[in-house]
Amino acid sequence: MSPAPLASVLFVCVHNAGRSQMAAGFLDHLAGDRVEVRSAGSAPGDRVNPAAVEAMREAGVDISARRPKVLTTEAVQASDYVITMGCGDACPVFPGKKYLDWVLEDPAGQGVEAVRPIRDEIKALVEALVAEIDAKHAV
């Protein structure tokens, strides 16, 4: 039986097709089962951005099987961290959650060359988040 996750994180962007999917992929990859990972969108797209899938593949993380999901109140309530990426006021706010807003360029409609720097910025932010969660739960 594996231990309970240290934290639950929800990544939210408008279409749940690029930024939030890349962030969720990196968090899954870097934290494993130490952190419960969710992602959602206020107006989810039909599929994950192919340029985001390719950029993540180049970084050794496969997000090709992921699908955009609609943001629900339940997902926010079940999360310790809610990280928004340009979803504006569409995200419900509940007391006791840690809210972060990551200002990142939207990769929608861009090629993989333009998505790579966004991917790298997301990776750095996720690495800092993992360090924060680990430090908070260090014995």
Secondary structure, 3 states (H helix, E strand, C coil): CCCCCCEEEEEEECCCCCHHHHHHHHHHHHHHHHEEEEEEECCCCCCCCHHHHHHHHHCCCCCCCCCCCECCHHHHHCCCEEEECCCHHHCCCCCCCEEEECCCCCCCCCCHHHHHHHHHHHHHHHHHHHHHHHHHCCC
